[in-house]
Amino acid sequence: MKPRIGIFEGDPTGIGPEVAAKLLAEAETHARAEIVPIGDAAPACPIGQASPIAGEYTLRSLRAGIAALQSHRIDALVYAPLNKKAMKLAGLPHSDELHYFAELLGQTGPVTEINVCGRLWTARVTSHVPFREVADLLTVEKIRDVSGLLNRTIAKAGIPAPRIAVAGLNPHAGEGGLLGTEEIDIIAPAVEQLRAEGLDAAGPLPADTLFVAARRGDFHGVVTMYHDQGQIAMKLLGFERGVTVAGGIPAIITTPAHGTAFDIAGKGVADPGAMREAFRIACEMAVSR
């Protein structure tokens, strides 16, 4: 039986409607899943500009998608790129849509964005915070929580015992304390706890060489300490096919990892590759579940 996948076009003033339409125009899409469109007639807004009207439409449609998940009318939700400024203008009280999903679903535990490129999955311990605050925000508990969450999410995609690499914070993973002690004081103890809990975890590993090993296939998932430590590597590995999975959410929700690309909105040149990958991952997770 094919999974039922909800598709939302994302912010109507960006490239979302275009990449969603291109996905829906492909025969393989309908062969793989039963498609349930989410949303209604989009409001008239200037293309390529963040607006509260577009933001309100986005939030309203996301609520409809979450309601469809809760009532089991769909097995997973895939949405095209959103614009955080537009949603903020419309009254979004959270830093991003992930925490909005958590509120709507009543999820009180840790949540995090999980990024996927091909068969490599990554999660980060800190995300949208100033870089100067990163070291102070790292704790054994946070690293353990994010690593466990990544492990469970990869398992839901059909890999029962994923190999997880945990990155260090400092150059050369601290060089034995010469370049910082976060690896000794925080990251290594977290990895030891993960291994004691039965996870196949390794680290702390130097971030500059870690992704070389991950690309080679040595690991299924990578836990990074801050946003750009993983995002730069993942986008270099495949910007046109990067996907974000909502981690820690009791539902399957995926989206392209790129943004609304206002500079090319409405020109018909947007690449649907990441939207296609988001759909593929959602289908695989729904079937596995």
Number of C-alpha atoms within 10 A of each C-alpha: 7 14 18 21 26 26 25 25 25 30 31 30 27 29 30 27 22 22 25 21 13 18 21 16 11 11 9 10 17 13 10 17 19 16 17 17 15 21 19 11 7 16 12 10 14 12 17 18 17 23 20 16 17 27 26 20 22 24 22 13 21 22 17 15 27 21 15 18 21 15 10 11 14 22 24 26 27 29 25 28 25 28 24 19 17 23 26 19 16 18 13 17 12 14 13 16 18 18 20 18 22 19 13 13 16 11 15 11 9 14 18 22 23 25 27 26 23 14 13 20 25 26 29 26 21 21 16 11 11 10 12 8 10 17 14 8 13 18 17 15 14 19 25 20 20 24 28 19 20 28 27 17 24 26 16 17 17 14 14 12 14 19 19 27 27 27 29 26 25 21 14 18 24 19 13 11 13 11 14 16 16 20 23 16 13 18 27 21 19 25 24 15 15 20 13 11 11 9 18 16 26 18 21 27 23 18 24 15 11 20 22 12 12 19 17 10 13 14 21 20 27 29 29 27 26 23 18 15 17 20 19 11 16 24 19 11 16 15 18 20 22 27 29 24 26 22 24 24 24 14 18 24 27 28 29 30 25 18 16 25 17 15 12 14 20 17 9 11 11 18 14 21 19 24 27 25 23 27 28 17 24 26 25 15 21 21 17 12 12
